[in-house]
Amino acid sequence: MSEGEPKAAPSLWALRNEPMIRARLAWRRFARAIAERMPKGLYARSLLIVLLPMLILQSVVAYVFMERHWDLVTRRLSEALTRDIAALIAVVETYPQDSDWNTVTRIAKRELNISVALLRGESLPPPGPKPFFSLLDSALSDEIVSRINRPFWIDTVGNSDLVEIRIALGPDVLRVMARRSQAYASNSHIFLVWMVGTSLVLLTIAILFLRNQIRPIQRLADAAESFGKGRPVGDFKPTGAREVRRAGEAFSVMRRRIERQIEQRTAMLAGVSHDLRTVLTRFRLQLALLPPGSEIEALEADVDEMQAMLEAYMAFARGEGDEEAVATDIAELLRSIQGEADRAGFEVAQTYDGEPLVTVRPNAFKRLVGNLVGNACRHAERVVVAARHAEGYLFVTVDDDGPGIPEEERANVFRPFYRLDEARNQDEGGTGLGLAIARDIARGHGGDITLDTSPMGGLRAMVRIPG
């Protein structure tokens, strides 16, 4: 579409469904944000599955209890107390024979269990502080306003078990003292205490149960991870629930099958290697008995090349899989590789940062780095090896100032027997297995190798393995 052409108008379907499309996009963003904040571990997620319904249920029950029971009972009690007070006031005002309220006071004390006194010539105290949240204060005030409708003063803030109510009766003030339990559901909090206490006990039992159920899964994951990295698994025995036990038994069977295949392959390769080396040795002896000459030198060179190719094939097929992983001083290993390169006449610099001990298969890892350094030395004048052990990983970077490898060929050079014919042949004079062996070893450690352009102008090989 050119700049002058107008943009296509949105379709009628898009216009009609735009609110729904926006709602879906908003929901997806919300779901993605929640998923990012959710715990990633199985133990935490299982605990959340148990904890969230319990909290939601408790919240609903507590709200319904507060809204229905606590509030209703408190208002009913406050209504009953207010009716008693209103009845006493109505009796005195209708039949004023008892001017000192002695009879009314006695009846209120005996029959209604409240203390009543007439304070002559006094006025209501100033309003006191209101509680932040009090059902009693709210319910009692509403009932007094509704049924008595006179100026009043109440005190429900104190720590005593009594509630004081003062009501203005003309020039006098009626003071009523009642137990707090007569106007307030004071024992309702026991229900909440029992609910919270029971929930804590159940939650503790759930945590212990989940921990015992998750532990076999964690042990299985650790064993699979160690086996995948070529490390010793140890005495792993399937435990836990039936499904977890079945998974553990399947892993044990798989591990034994793989180990048996590795042993059979190693034995077969050892036999093949022995037979081929015997033939090559016979060739060497026969050539040594022949008179020297140019033809003999060419045949000896062919035999040497066949010997080198045989060793490379065997190393690639064997994959160094029969070697145990042990704690290895990587800094010392890199220094030994640098020393070998220096003795061969190559300029190699190396640096190391972090804890030197890393659990690897030492011979295989040395072969990995040695292949990378050897490939770099064959095509560059300067090679820099930088290693760093941090964040649970070992990073090794090999930089050189050679011609490099084209970006489109970087994936192909890891294929076995693949050789570059121009610019840079990473296995010149060999078999095309150098990088294939290096990547096989790296992946056998649970890591990988990637290639990139080096700041020095050549190729950068980056190794990353768990450490």
Helices and strands as residue ranges (DSSP letters): H 12-16, H 18-37, H 42-64, I 65-70, H 71-94, H 102-107, I 108-112, E 115-119, H 135-147, E 152-155, E 162-169, E 172-179, G 180-182, H 189-228, H 242-289, H 294-318, E 326-329, H 330-343, E 347-354, E 357-360, H 362-379, E 382-390, E 393-400, G 407-409, G 412-414, H 434-444, E 448-453, E 459-466
